[in-house]
Amino acid sequence: MQHEPGQISCILPASINHAQTARSILCFQNQTWFNKVLILVQGGNEDLSPLLEDLHPGMYEHHKTKIEPGDTISLLNYGLQKARGQFVALFNENEWSHSERLEKQAQVLSDGCDMCWFGSTLYHLDHPEHFHQPYVHAPIGGYAPGIMFKNNPAFFFSDRKRNPYRHFLSLWKEHLYKRLDHSYASYLIRHMKVQPKSKALRMFYSGLRKTPVNLFWYTLLKSTGKNLSYHPQFRLTQKEKEHVQMYLRETQALGLFDTAS
């Protein structure tokens, strides 16, 4: 297949929640990188055409498949088969992308890398106690779904692996790659809906204790009964605060928050 030079194919597996899909489409539409095509891959027969009305027909492809809704890995692989851009990026249902995200990642690839991904993101809990406490979350090895790569038809996601995204990263070990540093974190914000004792809530607290410094502050604040908002993990830069406000406005407008802001 001939790849389109400079074009980014953005693969979006349709969410069961249409509002989440709408947010991803809005994030795609707002990207400053001009030469881009959205590949919306849908499982099921629901009508998603109203979500695409504001996009020029040449800016997207809408593929309806027989894949089960929610089978994200199969939907991603279908999208990879359809991608014709020189570069490929992923959009996910629980993420918000800043308008310059594609531009930042494409610059890294244009400088010679074959693949790049986010070393950290901003992590926002949709939870009454922590709604106003987004923080930089840096999982071990980085955040694999935040990947952009040069189109390579030989590489696919494996649903037989415990972490298909991490396995996909490993396929590039013989290529030039780059994990983006913490200065890029606010270009991708993860919106985590949580319930008490959920995995997302456990991840939130583990992030506050991951390093010796973080553990010291967490223990000190808990033992003295002070609010966790004093924890250094919540000290965002001015740029990060501005990106959070954009994310909050757009997500609130779509009615995606469970917690009143």
C-alpha positions in Angstrom: 0.0 0.0 0.0 1.3 3.5 -0.9 1.4 5.7 2.2 0.5 9.4 2.0 3.6 11.5 2.9 3.0 13.7 5.9 -0.4 12.4 6.6 -1.4 11.1 10.0 -4.0 8.3 10.2 -5.8 8.6 13.5 -7.5 5.4 14.6 -10.5 5.7 16.9 -12.3 2.6 18.1 -15.9 3.7 18.7 -16.9 3.7 22.3 -20.1 2.3 23.6 -20.6 5.7 25.1 -21.3 8.1 22.2 -20.3 11.1 24.2 -16.8 9.7 24.7 -16.6 9.1 20.9 -17.8 12.7 20.3 -15.0 14.0 22.6 -12.4 12.0 20.7 -13.7 13.3 17.4 -13.7 16.9 18.7 -10.1 16.4 19.8 -9.2 15.2 16.3 -11.0 18.1 14.7 -9.1 20.6 16.8 -5.7 19.3 16.0 -3.3 21.9 14.4 -1.7 19.3 12.2 -3.6 19.8 8.9 -2.9 16.6 7.0 -4.8 14.1 9.0 -7.6 11.5 8.5 -9.8 10.0 11.2 -10.4 6.3 10.9 -13.5 5.6 13.0 -14.0 1.8 13.4 -17.3 0.8 14.8 -18.6 -2.5 16.1 -22.4 -2.8 16.1 -25.1 -1.1 14.1 -25.8 2.1 16.0 -26.0 5.3 14.0 -22.9 7.4 14.6 -23.2 9.6 11.5 -24.4 12.6 13.6 -21.1 12.7 15.4 -19.3 13.2 12.0 -21.5 16.0 10.6 -18.9 18.7 11.3 -16.1 16.9 9.5 -15.3 17.4 5.8 -15.9 14.1 4.0 -12.3 13.9 3.0 -11.2 14.1 6.7 -12.6 10.8 7.9 -13.4 7.2 7.1 -16.2 5.5 8.9 -16.0 1.7 9.0 -18.9 -0.4 10.3 -17.7 -3.9 11.2 -19.0 -7.1 12.6 -16.6 -6.9 15.5 -18.2 -6.9 18.9 -18.6 -3.4 20.4 -16.0 -3.0 23.1 -13.4 -5.3 21.5 -10.9 -2.5 21.3 -7.9 -4.5 20.1 -9.8 -6.0 17.1 -11.1 -2.6 16.2 -7.6 -1.1 16.4 -6.2 -3.8 14.1 -9.0 -3.3 11.6 -8.1 0.4 11.6 -4.4 -0.4 11.1 -5.4 -2.3 7.9 -7.1 0.8 6.6 -4.5 3.4 7.6 -2.8 5.0 4.6 -1.0 7.8 6.3 2.8 8.0 6.7 2.2 8.2 10.4 -0.4 6.5 12.7 -1.8 7.7 16.0 -4.3 6.3 18.4 -7.3 8.0 20.0 -8.9 6.4 23.0 -12.3 6.8 24.6 -11.0 7.9 28.1 -8.5 10.4 26.8 -8.5 14.1 25.9 -5.9 15.3 23.5 -4.6 18.9 23.3 -4.9 20.5 19.9 -1.1 20.4 19.4 -0.7 16.7 20.4 -0.3 15.4 16.8 2.0 18.2 15.9 4.3 17.5 18.9 4.5 13.8 18.2 4.8 14.2 14.4 7.8 16.5 14.9 9.6 13.7 16.8 9.0 11.3 14.0 10.0 13.8 11.4 13.3 14.2 13.3 14.2 10.6 12.6 12.4 8.4 15.1 10.1 5.5 14.0 7.9 5.6 17.0 7.2 7.7 20.1 4.9 7.5 23.1 4.1 9.5 26.2 6.3 8.8 29.2 3.6 10.4 31.4 0.2 12.0 31.1 -2.1 14.1 33.3 -4.4 11.8 35.3 -7.8 13.1 36.3 -10.1 11.3 38.6 -13.8 11.8 38.1 -14.4 11.4 41.8 -15.8 13.9 44.4 -12.8 13.8 46.7 -10.2 14.3 44.0 -12.0 16.1 41.1 -9.8 19.2 41.4 -6.6 17.4 41.8 -5.2 16.2 38.4 -1.6 15.2 38.6 1.2 13.9 36.4 1.1 10.2 36.2 4.2 8.3 35.0 3.6 4.5 34.8 6.6 2.3 34.6 7.7 2.3 30.9 5.4 5.2 30.1 1.8 5.3 28.8 1.8 2.9 25.9 -1.6 3.8 24.3 -0.3 7.3 23.7 1.7 6.1 20.7 2.5 7.5 17.3 4.5 5.5 14.8 5.5 5.3 11.2 3.0 3.1 9.3 4.3 -0.4 9.3 1.9 -3.1 7.9 3.9 -5.8 9.6 2.9 -4.7 13.1 -0.4 -5.5 14.8 -1.8 -5.6 18.4 -2.1 -9.0 20.0 -5.2 -9.8 22.0 -3.4 -12.8 23.4 -1.0 -10.6 25.5 -1.8 -9.4 28.9 -1.0 -5.8 27.9 -1.5 -5.6 24.1 -0.2 -1.9 24.0 3.0 -2.8 25.9 3.5 -5.7 23.6 3.1 -3.5 20.6 5.8 -1.1 21.9 8.1 -4.1 22.2 7.8 -4.8 18.5 9.8 -1.6 17.8 12.8 -2.5 19.9 15.0 -2.8 16.8 13.8 0.6 15.5 14.5 4.2 16.6 12.1 5.2 19.3 11.6 7.9 21.9 9.7 8.1 25.2 8.5 11.7 25.6 9.5 13.4 28.8 7.3 14.9 31.5 7.1 18.3 29.6 4.6 16.6 27.2 2.3 15.2 29.9 -0.5 17.7 29.6 -0.9 17.1 25.9 -2.8 13.9 26.8 -5.2 13.9 29.8 -6.7 10.6 31.0 -10.3 10.9 32.3 -10.9 8.2 34.8 -14.4 7.4 36.0 -14.1 5.6 39.3 -16.0 3.8 42.0 -14.9 3.2 45.6 -12.0 0.6 45.7 -11.7 0.6 41.9 -8.5 -0.1 40.0 -8.3 3.6 38.9 -8.5 4.8 42.5 -5.8 2.3 43.6 -3.6 3.6 40.8 -4.2 7.1 41.9 -3.0 6.5 45.4 -0.1 4.3 44.3 1.1 7.2 42.2 1.3 9.4 45.2 3.6 6.8 47.0 5.8 5.6 44.1 9.0 7.4 44.8 10.7 7.9 48.2 9.9 11.7 48.1 6.3 11.0 47.2 6.0 8.4 49.9 7.4 10.8 52.5 4.9 13.5 51.6 2.0 11.1 51.4 2.8 9.6 54.8 3.4 13.1 56.4 0.1 14.5 55.1 -1.9 11.4 56.1 -0.4 11.3 59.6 -1.0 14.9 60.2 -4.5 14.9 58.8 -3.8 17.5 56.2 -5.3 17.6 52.7 -3.5 15.6 50.0 -3.7 18.7 47.8 -0.5 19.8 49.4 1.3 16.8 47.9 4.0 17.9 45.4 2.5 15.6 42.7 -0.3 18.1 42.3 1.9 21.1 41.6 1.2 21.7 38.0 3.0 24.2 35.7 1.1 27.1 34.3 1.0 25.4 30.9 -0.4 22.2 32.5 -3.1 24.2 34.4 -4.1 25.9 31.2 -4.5 22.5 29.4 -6.5 21.2 32.3 -9.0 24.1 32.0 -9.4 23.3 28.2 -10.0 19.7 29.0 -12.6 20.5 31.8 -14.5 22.9 29.5 -14.8 20.5 26.6 -15.6 17.5 28.7 -18.1 19.3 30.8 -19.9 20.6 27.6 -20.4 17.0 26.5 -21.8 16.0 29.9 -19.1 13.4 30.5 -18.4 14.1 34.1 -20.1 12.0 36.8 -18.9 14.5 39.4 -20.3 18.0 39.6 -17.5 20.4 38.9 
